């Protein structure tokens, strides 16, 4: 795609800072934090491209999006790519599977837009970079761009208390928390505190995976380094998550050794990161969230 006259491809996406509570008061727009892949959609001059937050081209990995987004006007959107079951539950791991695998299980791939970075103010007019405009104006442009189309967008919530309650109510479906944005802020990395995120159960930490415990293809747990200390995750991974972890670690498993309890452990080769949640209380356990991917 040649979009250099509008925005660079890939375009740098805003990253919210972590906060311990949702900011209250006027001037903020709150939205649900979905459990998916952050991504940008470029729909310009009849061409179509989707890239991840890291800049990786994922257009071919998620062909379902081309069908969903085919009637978009020329624009560049920022949003979340979600794999959803028929009952609305989000399935983060399904995004890394094949389209055929998702189709066989009735899992749909959905793009939910929450910002617009480039758009033509007038139908048929030139597409312009709108990142310098305040968020309140960009949200109006986003609504204009998506009017009458099937693409979902995230409506803002004015009340912090209402946003927190909604996030907690929707947590069983995969809503992770709340993203809050200043209505007067441009889309700029220099406005680092203009976007903040709050999670219902705290922010996960990154940990280096040093070994998997149990069978290579269906491990029971992971041994990880957190702040220089080796710890094991708990509770035991269920069969679905174990199979997914085993698949994702293909090519990273090294030497095998036997543990004191008679179980087997395989060392992990290279740098593999996992998201984990710290234990709560003296007897809490380190909980595995997911392996980090390039997306």
Steps between C-alpha positions, in 0.01 A plus 500: 500500500623849419363726771806713574321815388245454781665306785804275528437126479523369762375794701609535863208426733435669833576291810307575818681531832392277788310657791367359825157660461283639220536881484182677610371842410417682176711489186546123482347240269500143634467179298524128565841335462446198278707181498642492149776623271550872467510593132474771238290472185612692190227525236632735232454523125335159475788335688469329838756423770489406868806515724556421866617741768856378441465581129467144371280458192220263609267553201537143373478343845153644554325484161162527673568868557506577129137390475398696812680819397446490125252791492708744705566842348862607453638532854749373755351355820645395835322228693493151645476177302297246694409134447151447639282196560130514421420582864733801493793344687837623376764238420848652483667172401269452202659798322820298459316202345407449136185645341376143441547414870303808603224433246459140617428628851278789403749763612474836326780753458383854572671837476379749760614854421568758769690771310548638150840625383428601141175582319348713224290779654285509187384201289745457214738756649867443587582275792670704771701421812266591789725394790561860605129558563368450855341168581149648522527602132652169395213311664252699292699415185508134605122497538469666158734248335315198642142624466282238330779243492550172682829594665468527875632793696548561870267767642645717774365504856515827694473356851803322647278311748272380221800388292647302791167330571453412134851354480435281802163388366654406164815337639362145438490583127865607498483871575825569686442850632460860387699723264455871576596781262506877530243656268729795428804287411653455155612158382865539598753295695607827666164503678604196702252550787209585273423127463494280811382146569360336810451125535235336712753259656820701477755531223692185403879488522737373233699191594765305311400136446793274592330159495174314449392235745336181375466371142641733233177515299271537804697648792342526842675820603783738417811595693570869457732774622331795674732768637788252482317234702390166351137409567248249370156592378186361657233365473567222253424596140181348362523281189407777254748754634770233537465402134512866394817567704663187360423611146631852557826367645580288195866558418582640844520178703844369591652248742287275718566428865320309773379688804519383862130409496550272198339735247686625193609850416620640168719808482382779273753626245514867400302790638135412558290734712180424687248724669448397862308640793671530835364301796257670735566435867763279662367178350402629156637347183663648191231475233580452131305733269644428156815488295598827339475510122635741240157654455 
